[in-house]
Amino acid sequence: MINAKRTPFEVLGGQDAAMALAKRFYDHMDEHEPELVAVHRRDESGRVAAVVREHFTAFLVEWLGGPPMYSPVHGHPRLRMRHMHVPIGNQLRDAWLRCMGAALEHPSVDPEVREYLTRRFADVADFLRNRPES
């Protein structure tokens, strides 16, 4: 159960589980969401660059309630400011949510934490929209 005593990080299974979630997220993106891949820094093969994956993984671990891996290195996430250069409308928001939904649809993810995170990620993704209905 997720509550003040048990964070999503703990219910998910800790750091290895959070890192695996981030990997599944980007693997799904690379395979199924070319429009979303296109707004990220890419490596020579056209996949989302390792540095992007590393930054998001560090952010995700901390955001889920794990150890501070992101903010000591990069400062406050300032999500809207850091994403303002990307034209995020409904299509990119929905693509992002499809990737995270696919990553959460793993047998290792407890159904309760999946439901909770699906709602939280939807709130954050909608908050990051900076373009009207596009």
Secondary structure, DSSP 8 states (H G I E B T S, - for coil): --SSSS-HHHHHTSHHHHHHHHHHHHHHHHHH-HHHHTTS-B-TTSSB-HHHHHHHHHHHHHHTT----SHHHH-S--HHHHHTTS---HHHHHHHHHHHHHHH-STTS-HHHHHHHHHHHHHHHHHT--SS--
